[in-house]
Amino acid sequence: MNRRHFFGSLIAVPLVAAGLQADPPHRKPRGARRPFHVPSRKFPTIRSTYPYLKTGDYVAIHEGTHNETLVLYSGVTFDFYPGSVLQYDGDEDKPLIYDTIRTMGCVITGQGIFRRNATARAPNAHSVALYHGSSLIMQCERIEQVTPFAEAVYNRAGHLSFTGSISSQSMCVRTDYGSWKTSLYGGIYAAWRDYGILSGGGMVEMSGVDVTSLGNSAVHVSNGSASIFGSQFLSTHGAALEHSGGYVRVHDSILSCSDDRQCYNEGVMKYGGSQMVLDNCDINVASDKGWSIGTLCNEYPQKVEIKGDCRGNRPLSPWIRTKGGRFIVVGD
């Protein structure tokens, strides 16, 4: 018998007899210093690893429901295995995942499910929040924001790269004036009571995202800049894309509005002194009263630059002026 296997069996036998399980095999990334396994004998919770964490460490969170919050650490990777759920049901006014100081290079990866629920009115009970100029790369199966009083992902001051899906009783994603950059890749975003995504500052990139809002516009850019590629926006109670400030460029995307009310039923609603570029986009409006591109401010024309051809099933508002390219009204 191989010597390594022989001594390994001697160690495993008394553990099984005592009802304890040895630390499972790990899949730490190349360059990681050492693995921590949760749950295990030494680390029953994620929080129990905090006193030992250093840059380059790797924490493997295994299958099961983990009822706790997660604090970000610089240079640490938290890998959530399939079947792992991180949730927090406390009514305290704090997020499920958050930073405490300037945390750089933290990674959350794997196929975890993240769930934040609070029955009290807790405006900071987000699923993910960056407050202190931190950077986070996050990949997961989905975020479930059960509480209706806070956004699922809130980037107040930080750099966030997110891949996954989000279901939220409030907004899915909100960025603030102090945020640096928010990158959203793939995934389905469903907001029940508010905007799907509200960009209030910084730079926002969206690629291949599918955003649906049942309570407001699907995406609202009110400040900063937004670059949108190959995405789909749908609103049942507002515009597909609302633009009131900053710079927005939309490439190869589908913008749809199924709202049949007298107002707020445009595919794109543009107002304020903002700059917008549409590049090869399709705009679909269910209401025969709405515009493909409309505006709330009829005091002066709103300018939209067209790259290539854009198509819509409704005409443009008389207060919309386009330059470049062509806007084709389908059916005309």
Secondary structure, 3 states (H helix, E strand, C coil): CCHHHHHHHHHHHHHHHCCCCCCCCCCCCCCCCCEEEECCCCCCCCHHHHHHCCCCCEEEECCEEEECCEECCCCCEEEECCCEEEEECCCCCCCCEECCCCCCCEEEEECCEEEECCCCCCCCCCCEEECCCEEEEEEEEEEEECCCCCCCEEECCEEEEEEEEEEECCCCEEECCCCCEEEEECCEEEECCCCCEEECCCEEEEECCEEEECCCCCEEECCCEEEEECCEEEECCCCCEEECCCEEEEECCEEEECCCCCCCCCCEEECCCCEEEEECCEEEECCCCCCCEECCCCCCCEEEEEECEEEECCCCCCCEEEECCEEEECCC
